[in-house]
Amino acid sequence: MDISVVVPLYDEIESLPELTSWISRVMDEHRFTYEVILIDDGSKDGSWEMIRKLHQHNPFIKGIKFRRNYGKSAALNTGFEAANGNVIITMDADLQDSPDEIPELYRRIIEENYDLISGWKAKRYDPLSKTIPTKLFNAATRKMSGINNLHDFNCGLKAYRKAVVKNIEVYGEMHRYIPVLAKWAGFTKIGEQVVEHRARKYGKTKFGMSRFVNGFLDLLSIFFVGKFGKRPMHFFGMMGTLSFFTGIVIAIWIISEKLYLIAHNEKYRDVTANPLFYIALVAIIVGSQLFLTGFVAELVSRNSSERNNYQVEEII
């Protein structure tokens, strides 16, 4: 099979007939073998009944229904597991992504050997309250991930080589950072394509301000897990050792200063009367706790079933 189109959706009953008809028309025009996987993320507006009807008229349209709303990451991960195409295309169900982009995305994956192509909606129809924070998050993600050629990590329209989606796990709210997940999994040929952004035609946006806080926390999480997931002691141990020895140096300096003053019959104050003593004490305690945290994390990591789960590309 050439292409699997994975579409997560929540309460998008009005747009589904037009979207699937558009996708099918594009596929037929270019003679692609394909499947469309619609993941109903707990919709309450009858979207699943619409998916049933669409499947009856077109067997290439498939559906997966969640009992409740789990979020876009869960929908994408489930869609990736079910996808059979050599190239997997993801897009949103609100008709803001154009299926006409699919042939070029497919071509670049197959002919230019990209692992992942991310869409970039250079001209957007979103309000400033959404576009400005998005630009800030994209800038932060580029800085932390080292993927400097992407302008929009969270664009729903993306194309993947099959091996990519079968070797990454999208969870929490990590759908915003799939290119980063792919990079940490060893898929480094990541490109970008300018795509059309269409104004929403039906329904209302599911956008909320909480996504910014969650997005920032997920960015920190993915950065830490990707860099130190298999060697947590390198992070906690380094921080703990630095804090511990900083406290020790301050304590030695305070004690040495008191002994020097005593030896020269000069006025001195008790060690516990010096504010630096408490700073040193806190640094020693925090350093010890960080070191022990790293030690426990290392034990957990070494007993994990995925401790030696590495991405092998080819064996001859």
Protein Blocks (a to p, Z undefined) as FASTA:
>chain_A
ZZdcddddehilkmmmmmmmmmmmmmmmnopacddddddehianhpmmmmmmmmmmomkb
ccdddfbdfbjklmmmmmmmmpmbfbdcdddfkopacfklmmmmmmmmmmnopabdcddd
fbacbdfklmmmmmmmmmmmmmmnopakbfblklmbdcddfklmmmcccehjlmmmmmmm
mmmnopabccdddddddddfbhcdfbdfklmmmmmmmmmmmmmmmmmmmmmmlmmmmmmm
mmmmmmmmmmmmmmmmmmmmmmnopacddfklpmklmmmmmmmmmmmmmmmmmmmmmmmm
mmpcklmcccdfbdZZ
